[in-house]
Amino acid sequence: MIKEEYKYSELTSKIIGCAMTVHKTLGNGFQEVIYQRALEIEMTLANLDFQREFEMPVYYRDVQIGTRRVDFFVEGAISVELKAITQFENTNFAQAINYLEAYNLEIGLLINFGETSLKFKRLTNKKYNPQQSQKSNQSL
């Protein structure tokens, strides 16, 4: 599903597998919150450590200027944003990348349950700073 040489490929594959099970069971056409609840059940059954609606601080020039809730924060490393729309748009990708950059997370998933086949995109934060990440994780 995802190339093994990618960082966190095993973890992201597991999350996507859970999403596939949800989509295969429910199909498309429900509101996003329904898919969130179902994915929460599947990830629990898969023994994934996660937080749903996890509130994370947003910083600008080292000053916290607000917070944003990520749909799922998995294993303390992966941001998962869910959509239930007819198709991905550029703004969805931009939003997910902005979250990765704002939270200084390296990898994220954008998953869309709204199409007839599950769609997902693995995203990488090109501005990721591992040193800043260690500092941020201590404050979370």
CORVEN-V944556 format. One record per residue. N is the residue number from 1. RES is the residue in one small letter. PHI is phi in whole degrees, 0 to 359 (* if undefined). BURIAL is I if it has 16 or more other ideal C-beta (glycine too) atoms within 10 Angstrom, else O. Layout:
n=N res=RES phi=PHI burial=BURIAL
n=N res=RES phi=PHI burial=BURIAL
//
This chain:
n=1 res=m phi=* burial=O
n=2 res=i phi=237 burial=I
n=3 res=k phi=300 burial=O
n=4 res=e phi=297 burial=O
n=5 res=e phi=285 burial=O
n=6 res=y phi=288 burial=O
n=7 res=k phi=296 burial=O
n=8 res=y phi=64 burial=I
n=9 res=s phi=299 burial=O
n=10 res=e phi=296 burial=O
n=11 res=l phi=293 burial=I
n=12 res=t phi=294 burial=I
n=13 res=s phi=297 burial=I
n=14 res=k phi=294 burial=I
n=15 res=i phi=296 burial=I
n=16 res=i phi=297 burial=I
n=17 res=g phi=300 burial=O
n=18 res=c phi=298 burial=I
n=19 res=a phi=297 burial=I
n=20 res=m phi=297 burial=I
n=21 res=t phi=298 burial=I
n=22 res=v phi=299 burial=I
n=23 res=h phi=294 burial=I
n=24 res=k phi=296 burial=O
n=25 res=t phi=281 burial=O
n=26 res=l phi=265 burial=O
n=27 res=g phi=72 burial=O
n=28 res=n phi=259 burial=I
n=29 res=g phi=113 burial=O
n=30 res=f phi=265 burial=O
n=31 res=q phi=287 burial=O
n=32 res=e phi=305 burial=I
n=33 res=v phi=299 burial=O
n=34 res=i phi=295 burial=O
n=35 res=y phi=292 burial=I
n=36 res=q phi=300 burial=I
n=37 res=r phi=296 burial=O
n=38 res=a phi=292 burial=I
n=39 res=l phi=294 burial=I
n=40 res=e phi=301 burial=I
n=41 res=i phi=296 burial=O
n=42 res=e phi=298 burial=I
n=43 res=m phi=290 burial=I
n=44 res=t phi=295 burial=O
n=45 res=l phi=297 burial=O
n=46 res=a phi=273 burial=O
n=47 res=n phi=59 burial=O
n=48 res=l phi=272 burial=I
n=49 res=d phi=271 burial=O
n=50 res=f phi=208 burial=I
n=51 res=q phi=232 burial=O
n=52 res=r phi=264 burial=I
n=53 res=e phi=54 burial=O
n=54 res=f phi=284 burial=I
n=55 res=e phi=275 burial=O
n=56 res=m phi=237 burial=I
n=57 res=p phi=287 burial=O
n=58 res=v phi=247 burial=O
n=59 res=y phi=247 burial=O
n=60 res=y phi=226 burial=O
n=61 res=r phi=52 burial=O
n=62 res=d phi=65 burial=O
n=63 res=v phi=245 burial=O
n=64 res=q phi=290 burial=O
n=65 res=i phi=247 burial=O
n=66 res=g phi=165 burial=O
n=67 res=t phi=223 burial=O
n=68 res=r phi=214 burial=O
n=69 res=r phi=263 burial=O
n=70 res=v phi=271 burial=I
n=71 res=d phi=304 burial=I
n=72 res=f phi=219 burial=I
n=73 res=f phi=240 burial=I
n=74 res=v phi=253 burial=I
n=75 res=e phi=53 burial=O
n=76 res=g phi=63 burial=O
n=77 res=a phi=220 burial=I
n=78 res=i phi=247 burial=I
n=79 res=s phi=272 burial=I
n=80 res=v phi=236 burial=I
n=81 res=e phi=251 burial=I
n=82 res=l phi=254 burial=I
n=83 res=k phi=225 burial=I
n=84 res=a phi=224 burial=I
n=85 res=i phi=236 burial=O
n=86 res=t phi=294 burial=O
n=87 res=q phi=196 burial=O
n=88 res=f phi=299 burial=I
n=89 res=e phi=236 burial=O
n=90 res=n phi=303 burial=O
n=91 res=t phi=295 burial=O
n=92 res=n phi=295 burial=I
n=93 res=f phi=293 burial=O
n=94 res=a phi=298 burial=O
n=95 res=q phi=298 burial=O
n=96 res=a phi=295 burial=I
n=97 res=i phi=295 burial=I
n=98 res=n phi=300 burial=O
n=99 res=y phi=296 burial=I
n=100 res=l phi=301 burial=I
n=101 res=e phi=292 burial=O
n=102 res=a phi=296 burial=I
n=103 res=y phi=268 burial=I
n=104 res=n phi=53 burial=I
n=105 res=l phi=258 burial=I
n=106 res=e phi=279 burial=I
n=107 res=i phi=230 burial=I
n=108 res=g phi=216 burial=I
n=109 res=l phi=236 burial=I
n=110 res=l phi=244 burial=I
n=111 res=i phi=236 burial=I
n=112 res=n phi=243 burial=I
n=113 res=f phi=267 burial=I
n=114 res=g phi=279 burial=I
n=115 res=e phi=266 burial=O
n=116 res=t phi=295 burial=O
n=117 res=s phi=245 burial=O
n=118 res=l phi=301 burial=I
n=119 res=k phi=242 burial=I
n=120 res=f phi=214 burial=I
n=121 res=k phi=221 burial=O
n=122 res=r phi=271 burial=I
n=123 res=l phi=245 burial=I
n=124 res=t phi=238 burial=O
n=125 res=n phi=275 burial=I
n=126 res=k phi=289 burial=O
n=127 res=k phi=261 burial=O
n=128 res=y phi=305 burial=O
n=129 res=n phi=237 burial=O
n=130 res=p phi=300 burial=O
n=131 res=q phi=292 burial=O
n=132 res=q phi=293 burial=O
n=133 res=s phi=298 burial=I
n=134 res=q phi=298 burial=O
n=135 res=k phi=294 burial=O
n=136 res=s phi=294 burial=I
n=137 res=n phi=295 burial=O
n=138 res=q phi=291 burial=O
n=139 res=s phi=276 burial=O
n=140 res=l phi=280 burial=O
//
